[in-house]
Each structure stands twice: as C-alpha cells, then as structure tokens.
Amino acid sequence: MSSALFTLPELYRSYKNWVSQNPQVVGDFESLAKWISYFIAGRINSSHVLSELVFSLSNLLVLYNDHIISSSRRLRSVGSGDRLKTWLTVVEYSEVFIEISAKRLWGDKGKWIIVVILQLFKCIGRLKLLFHHKENMVQNPPIPPLQRKKIRDENDPQSEEARIRFNNASFTLKRSGRIVRSVSAAPPPSCRTWRPLKPPNNNVEDDVEDVELDRQSLYAEVMYIIKPVLHLCSMSLHGQKDWKPWLLSLIMDLASIQMYYAQSKQMSRRQQLELSRRTIGLLLYLIRSPFYEHHSRDRLQALLYSMSANLPLVRIICKPIAQYLPQWQDTYFYMWSS
C-alpha cells in the first residue's frame, strides 16, 4: 500500500507530461467520453442523471487537461480573475447535472432553490470579472476549450526553437504565474513597451488585446449578465409558461446585442466571436417555452422525424433530438443557462 501511495505523485507527473505532449490524442479520448454519455442516455435506469454525470465529468476533464497544456506551453497569460473564471466554468459544465440531481433528491422546490443559487453565483461572479478584474466581455464559458488542432506539434523544430528563445528571454513568477521579461533580454529603450510579454506563436489564442468597452458596451454587458436573474424573477411572478419572462429575456438580449454592434468593428477577434455566439444564440428562443409549445414544436418534430426517415446518416442525430427535446423543456439549464 505504501509503495502504491509513493508512486501516485510519479503517476500524476507522468500523466501531466503525456497530456502536454499529446494534446490531439488526449482530445480523442475526451470526445470518446462524451460519446459514452450520449450512448448511456435512455438505455439504463437513471440514465438521464448518469449520462449528465459522465458528460459533466468529461467537460471538467477537458478543462483540467487544457490547464495542463496551456501551463506547459504557456499558451495563456495569467490574469487576476483566473481562479474565479475557473469556478464559473466548473459551474457552467456541471449545472445541468446539479439541477436534475437536486430535483431527484428534493423535488421541484429544491431544484429551483439550487437554480437561483447557481444563477446568482454566476451573475455576481461575472459582474466581479467585469468591474473588479476589468474583463472586457465575459465569455461563455469564461475559460473556453483550447483549439487542440491549432496547437503545433511539440516536436516541430521551429516551435521548439521559438520556445527556447522565449524561455531564455523570460521567467515565470512562482506565486502569481506571471511571465516577466529578463533584464538581459530587454529591447532597446526606443523599442520598449509596457505590454506583457507574449508566449511563442504556437499560441492558439489571438494575440490582439481586447478592446476596452465604452459606456454603451459596458451597459450592454451588464444587461446580458443580469438577464438570467431578472428572467428568474419574472418566472416566479408570472409562471414558467407565461409569455412575459420569455419576452423580457428576448428584449434584453436584442438590446444588448444592438448596443454592442456600435463598437463591433473595433473589437478583438475573441470579442467578435463571443458577440457572434450570442447572436446565433437567439435561435434558442424558437425552442424555449412558451414559443415552443405554441408555434415551433409540431413543425420542428415533423422536420426532425422526416430527416430521420429520409436521411439514414442523419438519423443518428435527429431522432434522439426529436425524442429528448420535449424533456429538455423541463430542465431549466438546458434552455435558460445564459
């Protein structure tokens, strides 16, 4: 037993080395774990809870492996709000599992208490990122997955040479993890800049810094952040199937996006992608109650079953969606997470 415990740190170091050196292979295993969650759904008792548990754990594994890869290759600069971002991302990845587990354990009342607590935590955390940590436009999730396919091979000579030059020109502070340029590698005074040192260009992140939000865009971000809490308040007053909460959320989303587009041309690529994601997310209102029950349910079900019958390869995706879409209406975080 003692020898086994003695080898645990070594196994952990070996795992970290393997993950950092084989990001594409690790990604294949992570995808397999997600497919297992799809396979479990509907096949065994309590499959809904179990499949969500597997899916949540697979996302958390991706988050942890991304941390290992980005730390070993210095793909992301360390910020003051990283710990809060990590917790918010963990909540994003596990909120559906927490909700359905709370409903099974404590019923509808317990479920809604948990939903309110999680949404308040997300709202307060995002506001703190925006105002205290000066985060310009909080992403969803706050720590997005790394694009593994864009990471250069560890054995690429050009990538290795760039990393060697970068390591010789900088060092990392132990407590904060910040990357600091060494004095010997400082450029001439006429060429110096106060911007932080960038990692070598195997970075999958965009090097362009985020544009600081003007007052109108700041109001737009605050509106987007507090929208889920106001939607919950409206639901508690008017009911889950009433049009007022649905309209309130839609109007706030449209207003926020419209206010953002005035500054969209000056935004960084990351900010533009997040704005595009929010714009595309408006399509979710077609499958959110009460619009789903009154207008889109029959048409959408007919379309999905028709595609399943006529396109054999598409059947694998369309048929499960058609079967589970009515059930998703009863899970708050499926429909109204953000």
KOLSEVEX-405475 format. One record per residue (C-alpha): x, y, z; residue in three letters. Coordinates in pm, 1 decimal, decimal comma. Example, Ala and Ser with C-alpha at 12.3 -4.5 7.8 and 13.67 -1.06 7.14 Angstrom:
# KOLSEVEX-405475
rodren px:1230,0 | py:-450,0 | pz:780,0 | zator:ALA
rodren px:1367,0 | py:-106,0 | pz:714,0 | zator:SER
This chain:
# KOLSEVEX-405475
rodren px:0,0 | py:0,0 | pz:0,0 | zator:MET
rodren px:280,2 | py:240,8 | pz:91,3 | zator:SER
rodren px:462,0 | py:168,8 | pz:-234,0 | zator:SER
rodren px:142,4 | py:238,5 | pz:-427,8 | zator:ALA
rodren px:97,1 | py:569,9 | pz:-247,2 | zator:LEU
rodren px:458,4 | py:652,4 | pz:-309,8 | zator:PHE
rodren px:409,8 | py:618,4 | pz:-685,0 | zator:THR
rodren px:99,2 | py:840,0 | pz:-703,6 | zator:LEU
rodren px:298,5 | py:1165,6 | pz:-747,6 | zator:PRO
rodren px:504,4 | py:995,6 | pz:-1017,3 | zator:GLU
rodren px:190,0 | py:875,9 | pz:-1194,4 | zator:LEU
rodren px:49,5 | py:1227,4 | pz:-1175,0 | zator:TYR
rodren px:366,7 | py:1376,9 | pz:-1324,5 | zator:ARG
rodren px:365,6 | py:1112,9 | pz:-1597,2 | zator:SER
rodren px:3,8 | py:1195,4 | pz:-1677,8 | zator:TYR
rodren px:79,6 | py:1568,4 | pz:-1699,5 | zator:LYS
rodren px:375,5 | py:1504,1 | pz:-1929,3 | zator:ASN
rodren px:169,8 | py:1275,8 | pz:-2151,5 | zator:TRP
rodren px:-116,6 | py:1527,1 | pz:-2176,3 | zator:VAL
rodren px:114,6 | py:1820,1 | pz:-2253,9 | zator:SER
rodren px:296,9 | py:1626,3 | pz:-2527,1 | zator:GLN
rodren px:-8,6 | py:1463,7 | pz:-2691,2 | zator:ASN
rodren px:-292,2 | py:1720,0 | pz:-2699,2 | zator:PRO
rodren px:-458,6 | py:1570,9 | pz:-3008,5 | zator:GLN
rodren px:-460,9 | py:1216,1 | pz:-2867,0 | zator:VAL
rodren px:-598,2 | py:1346,4 | pz:-2537,2 | zator:VAL
rodren px:-873,1 | py:1522,5 | pz:-2731,3 | zator:GLY
rodren px:-974,6 | py:1192,4 | pz:-2892,5 | zator:ASP
rodren px:-1016,3 | py:1028,7 | pz:-2550,7 | zator:PHE
rodren px:-1218,9 | py:1327,0 | pz:-2426,5 | zator:GLU
rodren px:-1450,1 | py:1301,7 | pz:-2727,9 | zator:SER
rodren px:-1494,8 | py:930,4 | pz:-2658,4 | zator:LEU
rodren px:-1606,7 | py:1009,4 | pz:-2303,0 | zator:ALA
rodren px:-1871,2 | py:1249,6 | pz:-2436,3 | zator:LYS
rodren px:-1998,6 | py:990,6 | pz:-2684,3 | zator:TRP
rodren px:-2031,8 | py:744,2 | pz:-2396,9 | zator:ILE
rodren px:-2267,3 | py:988,5 | pz:-2224,3 | zator:SER
rodren px:-2482,8 | py:1001,6 | pz:-2540,1 | zator:TYR
rodren px:-2485,4 | py:621,1 | pz:-2558,1 | zator:PHE
rodren px:-2592,6 | py:584,1 | pz:-2193,5 | zator:ILE
rodren px:-2892,1 | py:817,6 | pz:-2230,6 | zator:ALA
rodren px:-3218,3 | py:622,8 | pz:-2235,4 | zator:GLY
rodren px:-3060,6 | py:277,0 | pz:-2215,7 | zator:ARG
rodren px:-3047,0 | py:208,2 | pz:-1841,0 | zator:ILE
rodren px:-3235,7 | py:313,6 | pz:-1528,7 | zator:ASN
rodren px:-3146,2 | py:663,2 | pz:-1405,6 | zator:SER
rodren px:-2969,4 | py:708,7 | pz:-1740,2 | zator:SER
rodren px:-3050,7 | py:1080,6 | pz:-1752,6 | zator:HIS
rodren px:-2861,3 | py:1152,3 | pz:-1432,2 | zator:VAL
rodren px:-2579,1 | py:912,9 | pz:-1520,1 | zator:LEU
rodren px:-2533,6 | py:1047,7 | pz:-1873,5 | zator:SER
rodren px:-2522,5 | py:1405,6 | pz:-1742,5 | zator:GLU
rodren px:-2268,2 | py:1299,5 | pz:-1480,4 | zator:LEU
rodren px:-2045,4 | py:1144,3 | pz:-1747,9 | zator:VAL
rodren px:-2090,4 | py:1447,3 | pz:-1974,4 | zator:PHE
rodren px:-2008,1 | py:1691,0 | pz:-1692,2 | zator:SER
rodren px:-1701,1 | py:1491,8 | pz:-1588,7 | zator:LEU
rodren px:-1580,8 | py:1478,9 | pz:-1949,6 | zator:SER
rodren px:-1608,4 | py:1859,3 | pz:-1975,2 | zator:ASN
rodren px:-1426,8 | py:1903,2 | pz:-1644,1 | zator:LEU
rodren px:-1156,1 | py:1668,0 | pz:-1769,9 | zator:LEU
rodren px:-1119,9 | py:1884,8 | pz:-2081,3 | zator:VAL
rodren px:-1088,2 | py:2192,5 | pz:-1859,1 | zator:LEU
rodren px:-818,2 | py:2030,0 | pz:-1646,8 | zator:TYR
rodren px:-625,2 | py:1894,0 | pz:-1945,2 | zator:ASN
rodren px:-642,5 | py:2235,7 | pz:-2113,0 | zator:ASP
rodren px:-490,2 | py:2382,3 | pz:-1796,9 | zator:HIS
rodren px:-204,4 | py:2130,7 | pz:-1815,1 | zator:ILE
rodren px:-141,5 | py:2200,5 | pz:-2184,6 | zator:ILE
rodren px:-163,0 | py:2578,8 | pz:-2156,0 | zator:SER
rodren px:64,1 | py:2581,0 | pz:-1848,7 | zator:SER
rodren px:329,6 | py:2359,1 | pz:-2006,0 | zator:SER
rodren px:330,0 | py:2556,1 | pz:-2332,8 | zator:ARG
rodren px:248,5 | py:2897,7 | pz:-2186,4 | zator:ARG
rodren px:-46,8 | py:2937,5 | pz:-2417,7 | zator:LEU
rodren px:-239,2 | py:3172,7 | pz:-2190,1 | zator:ARG
rodren px:-116,9 | py:3461,9 | pz:-1983,4 | zator:SER
rodren px:-214,3 | py:3452,7 | pz:-1615,8 | zator:VAL
rodren px:-478,6 | py:3706,1 | pz:-1509,6 | zator:GLY
rodren px:-606,3 | py:3823,5 | pz:-1172,8 | zator:SER
rodren px:-950,1 | py:3669,6 | pz:-1225,8 | zator:GLY
rodren px:-839,1 | py:3324,2 | pz:-1340,1 | zator:ASP
rodren px:-949,2 | py:3146,1 | pz:-1022,1 | zator:ARG
rodren px:-1296,7 | py:3299,4 | pz:-1044,2 | zator:LEU
rodren px:-1313,1 | py:3211,4 | pz:-1413,9 | zator:LYS
rodren px:-1227,2 | py:2852,4 | pz:-1328,9 | zator:THR
rodren px:-1507,7 | py:2827,0 | pz:-1073,1 | zator:TRP
rodren px:-1757,9 | py:2984,8 | pz:-1312,4 | zator:LEU
rodren px:-1653,9 | py:2739,8 | pz:-1584,2 | zator:THR
rodren px:-1691,9 | py:2445,5 | pz:-1344,5 | zator:VAL
rodren px:-2045,7 | py:2564,1 | pz:-1265,8 | zator:VAL
rodren px:-2124,6 | py:2601,9 | pz:-1637,7 | zator:GLU
rodren px:-2011,8 | py:2246,1 | pz:-1705,9 | zator:TYR
rodren px:-2193,9 | py:2084,8 | pz:-1413,5 | zator:SER
rodren px:-2509,8 | py:2295,3 | pz:-1368,7 | zator:GLU
rodren px:-2741,7 | py:2058,2 | pz:-1558,7 | zator:VAL
rodren px:-2625,4 | py:1759,2 | pz:-1354,1 | zator:PHE
rodren px:-2664,9 | py:1959,6 | pz:-1031,6 | zator:ILE
rodren px:-3017,0 | py:2066,6 | pz:-1130,5 | zator:GLU
rodren px:-3150,8 | py:1721,4 | pz:-1218,4 | zator:ILE
rodren px:-2983,1 | py:1571,3 | pz:-910,7 | zator:SER
rodren px:-3143,5 | py:1836,8 | pz:-688,0 | zator:ALA
rodren px:-3484,2 | py:1764,9 | pz:-840,4 | zator:LYS
rodren px:-3444,6 | py:1392,0 | pz:-777,4 | zator:ARG
rodren px:-3332,9 | py:1446,7 | pz:-417,3 | zator:LEU
rodren px:-3553,3 | py:1738,6 | pz:-304,3 | zator:TRP
rodren px:-3825,2 | py:1778,5 | pz:-565,8 | zator:GLY
rodren px:-3920,4 | py:2090,0 | pz:-762,9 | zator:ASP
rodren px:-3878,1 | py:2325,3 | pz:-467,9 | zator:LYS
rodren px:-3522,8 | py:2208,4 | pz:-404,1 | zator:GLY
rodren px:-3445,9 | py:2227,1 | pz:-775,7 | zator:LYS
rodren px:-3550,0 | py:2592,5 | pz:-801,1 | zator:TRP
rodren px:-3356,0 | py:2686,6 | pz:-488,2 | zator:ILE
rodren px:-3041,5 | py:2538,0 | pz:-645,8 | zator:ILE
rodren px:-3114,6 | py:2710,3 | pz:-979,1 | zator:VAL
rodren px:-3146,3 | py:3050,1 | pz:-807,8 | zator:VAL
rodren px:-2824,7 | py:2996,1 | pz:-609,3 | zator:ILE
rodren px:-2627,4 | py:2898,2 | pz:-920,1 | zator:LEU
rodren px:-2759,2 | py:3187,4 | pz:-1129,3 | zator:GLN
rodren px:-2685,5 | py:3437,0 | pz:-851,2 | zator:LEU
rodren px:-2332,6 | py:3298,8 | pz:-820,2 | zator:PHE
rodren px:-2280,3 | py:3327,1 | pz:-1196,0 | zator:LYS
rodren px:-2423,6 | py:3679,5 | pz:-1204,7 | zator:CYS
rodren px:-2213,4 | py:3807,5 | pz:-912,7 | zator:ILE
rodren px:-1901,8 | py:3632,1 | pz:-1044,2 | zator:GLY
rodren px:-1938,5 | py:3778,7 | pz:-1393,0 | zator:ARG
rodren px:-2001,1 | py:4127,1 | pz:-1254,9 | zator:LEU
rodren px:-1686,4 | py:4093,9 | pz:-1043,9 | zator:LYS
rodren px:-1488,9 | py:3989,1 | pz:-1352,6 | zator:LEU
rodren px:-1627,1 | py:4288,0 | pz:-1541,0 | zator:LEU
rodren px:-1571,5 | py:4561,0 | pz:-1281,6 | zator:PHE
rodren px:-1303,9 | py:4432,7 | pz:-1041,5 | zator:HIS
rodren px:-1084,0 | py:4230,4 | pz:-1278,0 | zator:HIS
rodren px:-1154,6 | py:4456,1 | pz:-1580,5 | zator:LYS
rodren px:-1258,1 | py:4166,7 | pz:-1802,3 | zator:GLU
rodren px:-1386,4 | py:4305,2 | pz:-2131,1 | zator:ASN
rodren px:-1687,2 | py:4096,3 | pz:-2239,8 | zator:MET
rodren px:-1704,6 | py:3776,6 | pz:-2034,2 | zator:VAL
rodren px:-1705,2 | py:3463,1 | pz:-2247,9 | zator:GLN
rodren px:-1938,7 | py:3169,1 | pz:-2204,1 | zator:ASN
rodren px:-1785,7 | py:2956,6 | pz:-2062,9 | zator:PRO
rodren px:-1536,8 | py:3205,3 | pz:-1910,6 | zator:PRO
rodren px:-1248,4 | py:2967,2 | pz:-1993,0 | zator:ILE
rodren px:-1321,9 | py:2832,6 | pz:-2343,1 | zator:PRO
rodren px:-1172,5 | py:2499,3 | pz:-2455,6 | zator:PRO
rodren px:-838,3 | py:2512,7 | pz:-2632,3 | zator:LEU
rodren px:-843,1 | py:2451,4 | pz:-3004,8 | zator:GLN
rodren px:-619,1 | py:2146,6 | pz:-2993,7 | zator:ARG
rodren px:-586,3 | py:2111,7 | pz:-3371,6 | zator:LYS
rodren px:-422,0 | py:2453,5 | pz:-3394,2 | zator:LYS
rodren px:-153,4 | py:2370,1 | pz:-3142,6 | zator:ILE
rodren px:172,7 | py:2295,4 | pz:-3316,5 | zator:ARG
rodren px:342,8 | py:1964,8 | pz:-3265,9 | zator:ASP
rodren px:573,3 | py:1961,9 | pz:-2965,0 | zator:GLU
rodren px:848,8 | py:1818,3 | pz:-3186,1 | zator:ASN
rodren px:822,1 | py:2088,4 | pz:-3452,4 | zator:ASP
rodren px:1177,5 | py:2235,7 | pz:-3479,7 | zator:PRO
rodren px:1051,3 | py:2589,2 | pz:-3541,8 | zator:GLN
rodren px:815,1 | py:2568,4 | pz:-3245,9 | zator:SER
rodren px:1088,7 | py:2424,9 | pz:-3025,0 | zator:GLU
rodren px:1333,0 | py:2697,9 | pz:-3129,3 | zator:GLU
rodren px:1075,4 | py:2967,8 | pz:-3054,4 | zator:ALA
rodren px:1011,1 | py:2820,7 | pz:-2709,6 | zator:ARG
rodren px:1384,2 | py:2810,2 | pz:-2632,9 | zator:ILE
rodren px:1422,0 | py:3177,8 | pz:-2726,8 | zator:ARG
rodren px:1114,4 | py:3263,9 | pz:-2520,9 | zator:PHE
rodren px:1236,6 | py:3072,2 | pz:-2214,7 | zator:ASN
rodren px:1578,5 | py:3240,9 | pz:-2235,5 | zator:ASN
rodren px:1415,1 | py:3583,0 | pz:-2256,9 | zator:ALA
rodren px:1171,1 | py:3540,0 | pz:-1969,2 | zator:SER
rodren px:1094,6 | py:3374,9 | pz:-1637,5 | zator:PHE
rodren px:772,7 | py:3289,8 | pz:-1452,2 | zator:THR
rodren px:692,9 | py:3419,5 | pz:-1103,3 | zator:LEU
rodren px:620,1 | py:3128,9 | pz:-868,1 | zator:LYS
rodren px:331,8 | py:3283,7 | pz:-671,7 | zator:ARG
rodren px:138,3 | py:3466,0 | pz:-943,7 | zator:SER
rodren px:247,4 | py:3270,4 | pz:-1250,9 | zator:GLY
rodren px:305,4 | py:3591,8 | pz:-1444,6 | zator:ARG
rodren px:558,8 | py:3591,3 | pz:-1726,5 | zator:ILE
rodren px:830,1 | py:3855,7 | pz:-1680,0 | zator:VAL
rodren px:1094,4 | py:3961,9 | pz:-1932,7 | zator:ARG
rodren px:1452,6 | py:3921,2 | pz:-1810,0 | zator:SER
rodren px:1670,1 | py:4233,8 | pz:-1798,1 | zator:VAL
rodren px:1931,8 | py:4085,2 | pz:-2031,6 | zator:SER
rodren px:1668,4 | py:4023,1 | pz:-2299,9 | zator:ALA
rodren px:1508,6 | py:4368,1 | pz:-2281,5 | zator:ALA
rodren px:1489,0 | py:4552,7 | pz:-2616,4 | zator:PRO
rodren px:1648,4 | py:4895,2 | pz:-2672,3 | zator:PRO
rodren px:1479,5 | py:5184,5 | pz:-2484,9 | zator:PRO
rodren px:1331,2 | py:5322,6 | pz:-2807,0 | zator:SER
rodren px:1154,7 | py:4991,3 | pz:-2879,1 | zator:CYS
rodren px:1031,4 | py:4905,2 | pz:-2531,8 | zator:ARG
rodren px:663,7 | py:4865,9 | pz:-2449,5 | zator:THR
rodren px:469,9 | py:4821,2 | pz:-2126,9 | zator:TRP
rodren px:260,5 | py:4540,9 | pz:-2274,0 | zator:ARG
rodren px:308,5 | py:4194,7 | pz:-2114,0 | zator:PRO
rodren px:545,3 | py:3951,3 | pz:-2282,0 | zator:LEU
rodren px:363,6 | py:3725,7 | pz:-2528,1 | zator:LYS
rodren px:427,7 | py:3349,1 | pz:-2547,6 | zator:PRO
rodren px:576,2 | py:3199,0 | pz:-2867,3 | zator:PRO
rodren px:345,6 | py:3179,7 | pz:-3161,7 | zator:ASN
rodren px:224,6 | py:2827,3 | pz:-3109,3 | zator:ASN
rodren px:-40,8 | py:3000,8 | pz:-2905,5 | zator:ASN
rodren px:-392,5 | py:2920,2 | pz:-3015,3 | zator:VAL
rodren px:-521,8 | py:3240,0 | pz:-2861,7 | zator:GLU
rodren px:-546,5 | py:3560,7 | pz:-3061,4 | zator:ASP
rodren px:-260,6 | py:3796,8 | pz:-2981,4 | zator:ASP
rodren px:-477,6 | py:4106,5 | pz:-3034,9 | zator:VAL
rodren px:-575,9 | py:4253,9 | pz:-2699,9 | zator:GLU
rodren px:-942,8 | py:4301,1 | pz:-2616,7 | zator:ASP
rodren px:-1083,7 | py:4645,9 | pz:-2680,6 | zator:VAL
rodren px:-1185,7 | py:4828,7 | pz:-2365,0 | zator:GLU
rodren px:-1562,5 | py:4862,4 | pz:-2354,8 | zator:LEU
rodren px:-1710,5 | py:5208,9 | pz:-2390,4 | zator:ASP
rodren px:-2000,6 | py:5315,9 | pz:-2169,1 | zator:ARG
rodren px:-2269,7 | py:5186,1 | pz:-2405,0 | zator:GLN
rodren px:-2099,6 | py:4847,3 | pz:-2443,5 | zator:SER
rodren px:-2049,9 | py:4828,2 | pz:-2066,9 | zator:LEU
rodren px:-2424,5 | py:4877,2 | pz:-2017,8 | zator:TYR
rodren px:-2481,7 | py:4607,1 | pz:-2280,1 | zator:ALA
rodren px:-2259,9 | py:4361,1 | pz:-2091,0 | zator:GLU
rodren px:-2427,2 | py:4436,4 | pz:-1757,3 | zator:VAL
rodren px:-2766,0 | py:4382,2 | pz:-1920,7 | zator:MET
rodren px:-2651,9 | py:4046,6 | pz:-2058,0 | zator:TYR
rodren px:-2511,6 | py:3936,7 | pz:-1720,1 | zator:ILE
rodren px:-2816,6 | py:4025,6 | pz:-1508,1 | zator:ILE
rodren px:-3069,2 | py:3897,3 | pz:-1765,4 | zator:LYS
rodren px:-3091,8 | py:3536,9 | pz:-1625,9 | zator:PRO
rodren px:-3164,5 | py:3665,2 | pz:-1273,8 | zator:VAL
rodren px:-3433,9 | py:3906,0 | pz:-1397,5 | zator:LEU
rodren px:-3580,2 | py:3625,1 | pz:-1607,9 | zator:HIS
rodren px:-3599,9 | py:3403,8 | pz:-1298,0 | zator:LEU
rodren px:-3772,9 | py:3684,0 | pz:-1105,7 | zator:CYS
rodren px:-4025,3 | py:3724,6 | pz:-1386,4 | zator:SER
rodren px:-4085,9 | py:3348,6 | pz:-1393,9 | zator:MET
rodren px:-4154,2 | py:3346,2 | pz:-1020,0 | zator:SER
rodren px:-4415,7 | py:3621,8 | pz:-1065,8 | zator:LEU
rodren px:-4588,1 | py:3508,3 | pz:-1386,8 | zator:HIS
rodren px:-4512,7 | py:3135,4 | pz:-1418,6 | zator:GLY
rodren px:-4286,1 | py:2923,6 | pz:-1637,3 | zator:GLN
rodren px:-4524,7 | py:2906,8 | pz:-1935,3 | zator:LYS
rodren px:-4615,0 | py:3276,6 | pz:-1946,2 | zator:ASP
rodren px:-4502,3 | py:3498,8 | pz:-2232,6 | zator:TRP
rodren px:-4375,3 | py:3782,6 | pz:-2010,3 | zator:LYS
rodren px:-4049,4 | py:3612,7 | pz:-1893,3 | zator:PRO
rodren px:-3981,2 | py:3494,4 | pz:-2248,8 | zator:TRP
rodren px:-4034,0 | py:3844,0 | pz:-2392,5 | zator:LEU
rodren px:-3829,8 | py:4011,2 | pz:-2117,3 | zator:LEU
rodren px:-3531,1 | py:3786,1 | pz:-2184,6 | zator:SER
rodren px:-3559,5 | py:3826,4 | pz:-2563,6 | zator:LEU
rodren px:-3582,5 | py:4206,3 | pz:-2543,0 | zator:ILE
rodren px:-3279,2 | py:4225,4 | pz:-2312,6 | zator:MET
rodren px:-3077,2 | py:4001,5 | pz:-2545,5 | zator:ASP
rodren px:-3172,4 | py:4203,6 | pz:-2853,4 | zator:LEU
rodren px:-3097,6 | py:4534,0 | pz:-2678,9 | zator:ALA
rodren px:-2761,0 | py:4410,1 | pz:-2551,7 | zator:SER
rodren px:-2652,3 | py:4283,4 | pz:-2893,8 | zator:ILE
rodren px:-2772,6 | py:4600,1 | pz:-3068,2 | zator:GLN
rodren px:-2577,2 | py:4819,2 | pz:-2824,0 | zator:MET
rodren px:-2265,3 | py:4610,0 | pz:-2882,1 | zator:TYR
rodren px:-2273,0 | py:4635,3 | pz:-3261,5 | zator:TYR
rodren px:-2190,1 | py:5006,8 | pz:-3247,5 | zator:ALA
rodren px:-1840,6 | py:4907,9 | pz:-3125,6 | zator:GLN
rodren px:-1812,5 | py:4571,8 | pz:-3304,5 | zator:SER
rodren px:-1567,1 | py:4686,8 | pz:-3575,4 | zator:LYS
rodren px:-1309,6 | py:4789,7 | pz:-3314,6 | zator:GLN
rodren px:-1340,0 | py:4464,5 | pz:-3117,1 | zator:MET
rodren px:-1075,3 | py:4193,9 | pz:-3098,4 | zator:SER
rodren px:-1137,5 | py:3862,7 | pz:-3273,0 | zator:ARG
rodren px:-1224,1 | py:3698,2 | pz:-2940,4 | zator:ARG
rodren px:-1485,5 | py:3963,5 | pz:-2865,0 | zator:GLN
rodren px:-1631,9 | py:3940,7 | pz:-3215,2 | zator:GLN
rodren px:-1662,8 | py:3562,0 | pz:-3184,3 | zator:LEU
rodren px:-1840,1 | py:3597,9 | pz:-2849,9 | zator:GLU
rodren px:-2078,7 | py:3855,4 | pz:-2997,2 | zator:LEU
rodren px:-2147,9 | py:3620,8 | pz:-3290,7 | zator:SER
rodren px:-2214,2 | py:3335,0 | pz:-3046,7 | zator:ARG
rodren px:-2466,5 | py:3548,4 | pz:-2859,2 | zator:ARG
rodren px:-2634,5 | py:3649,1 | pz:-3184,7 | zator:THR
rodren px:-2666,3 | py:3287,9 | pz:-3300,2 | zator:ILE
rodren px:-2792,9 | py:3201,1 | pz:-2951,9 | zator:GLY
rodren px:-3109,2 | py:3399,8 | pz:-3028,6 | zator:LEU
rodren px:-3225,4 | py:3093,3 | pz:-3224,1 | zator:LEU
rodren px:-3276,7 | py:2918,4 | pz:-2889,8 | zator:LEU
rodren px:-3587,1 | py:3131,3 | pz:-2837,3 | zator:TYR
rodren px:-3756,0 | py:2917,5 | pz:-3104,2 | zator:LEU
rodren px:-3737,5 | py:2614,3 | pz:-2874,4 | zator:ILE
rodren px:-3796,0 | py:2790,7 | pz:-2542,1 | zator:ARG
rodren px:-4131,0 | py:2786,7 | pz:-2364,9 | zator:SER
rodren px:-4391,0 | py:2911,9 | pz:-2437,2 | zator:PRO
rodren px:-4293,0 | py:2972,3 | pz:-2802,2 | zator:PHE
rodren px:-4203,4 | py:2603,7 | pz:-2838,3 | zator:TYR
rodren px:-4543,8 | py:2474,1 | pz:-2723,8 | zator:GLU
rodren px:-4746,6 | py:2727,9 | pz:-2922,9 | zator:HIS
rodren px:-4555,9 | py:2759,0 | pz:-3250,8 | zator:HIS
rodren px:-4243,4 | py:2553,2 | pz:-3317,0 | zator:SER
rodren px:-4299,2 | py:2211,1 | pz:-3153,3 | zator:ARG
rodren px:-4508,5 | py:2043,0 | pz:-3422,7 | zator:ASP
rodren px:-4309,3 | py:2186,0 | pz:-3714,1 | zator:ARG
rodren px:-3974,9 | py:2100,1 | pz:-3555,8 | zator:LEU
rodren px:-4081,9 | py:1746,6 | pz:-3463,4 | zator:GLN
rodren px:-4211,9 | py:1686,2 | pz:-3815,8 | zator:ALA
rodren px:-3886,8 | py:1814,3 | pz:-3966,8 | zator:LEU
rodren px:-3665,3 | py:1600,7 | pz:-3741,3 | zator:LEU
rodren px:-3865,0 | py:1281,2 | pz:-3797,2 | zator:TYR
rodren px:-3877,0 | py:1346,1 | pz:-4171,7 | zator:SER
rodren px:-3499,0 | py:1387,1 | pz:-4185,5 | zator:MET
rodren px:-3456,8 | py:1072,0 | pz:-3975,9 | zator:SER
rodren px:-3671,9 | py:872,6 | pz:-4217,3 | zator:ALA
rodren px:-3518,3 | py:1001,6 | pz:-4541,0 | zator:ASN
rodren px:-3152,8 | py:1053,8 | pz:-4446,6 | zator:LEU
rodren px:-3009,0 | py:741,6 | pz:-4278,8 | zator:PRO
rodren px:-2682,4 | py:903,8 | pz:-4171,2 | zator:LEU
rodren px:-2863,3 | py:1198,8 | pz:-4015,1 | zator:VAL
rodren px:-3094,9 | py:966,0 | pz:-3819,7 | zator:ARG
rodren px:-2828,0 | py:913,8 | pz:-3552,2 | zator:ILE
rodren px:-2851,4 | py:1283,4 | pz:-3459,5 | zator:ILE
rodren px:-3206,1 | py:1388,2 | pz:-3549,7 | zator:CYS
rodren px:-3400,3 | py:1103,3 | pz:-3388,2 | zator:LYS
rodren px:-3250,9 | py:1147,2 | pz:-3037,3 | zator:PRO
rodren px:-3305,3 | py:1524,2 | pz:-3060,7 | zator:ILE
rodren px:-3670,6 | py:1470,5 | pz:-3153,8 | zator:ALA
rodren px:-3714,0 | py:1231,4 | pz:-2859,9 | zator:GLN
rodren px:-3538,0 | py:1440,4 | pz:-2597,3 | zator:TYR
rodren px:-3643,9 | py:1792,8 | pz:-2697,8 | zator:LEU
rodren px:-3974,2 | py:1774,5 | pz:-2502,2 | zator:PRO
rodren px:-3781,8 | py:1650,4 | pz:-2194,7 | zator:GLN
rodren px:-3529,2 | py:1932,2 | pz:-2223,1 | zator:TRP
rodren px:-3811,8 | py:2180,8 | pz:-2170,7 | zator:GLN
rodren px:-3837,2 | py:2063,1 | pz:-1809,1 | zator:ASP
rodren px:-3466,8 | py:2124,6 | pz:-1738,3 | zator:THR
rodren px:-3401,3 | py:2494,0 | pz:-1676,2 | zator:TYR
rodren px:-3028,8 | py:2499,2 | pz:-1755,7 | zator:PHE
rodren px:-3079,2 | py:2324,1 | pz:-2089,1 | zator:TYR
rodren px:-3291,5 | py:2614,5 | pz:-2211,2 | zator:MET
rodren px:-3202,2 | py:2917,9 | pz:-1998,1 | zator:TRP
rodren px:-2842,7 | py:2878,1 | pz:-1884,7 | zator:SER
rodren px:-2745,1 | py:3220,2 | pz:-2023,8 | zator:SER
